[in-house]
């Protein structure tokens, strides 16, 4: 199960990096350093979603290690692949819903 979490953590880190770096490189190479309002909201959504997913995946990995250390004989029963997949999907779902909620609240504000 730990390899499942590590693989997904690596993928989320790559996604997290690719949210910000292309726009940053474009700003470094161009004269105009602006971003549209919708572009800002989309970038903020993915930045928060992937950042939160990283945190939840690290928490899931910590729970996995806790079960392995505290209950080594019951580890196979407690951490079945189905439960690990539920923890993985739960971390992705919760973080994306949380990011969507925050971006929707932010989009209702008025800016100059």
Buried (B, 14 or more C-beta within 10 A) or exposed (E): BEEBBEEBBEEBBEBBEEBEEEBEEEEEEEEEEEBEEEEBBBBBBBBBBBBBBBEBBEEBBEBBEEBBEEEEEEBEEBBEEEBBEEBBEEBBEEBBEBBEEBBEEEEEEEEE
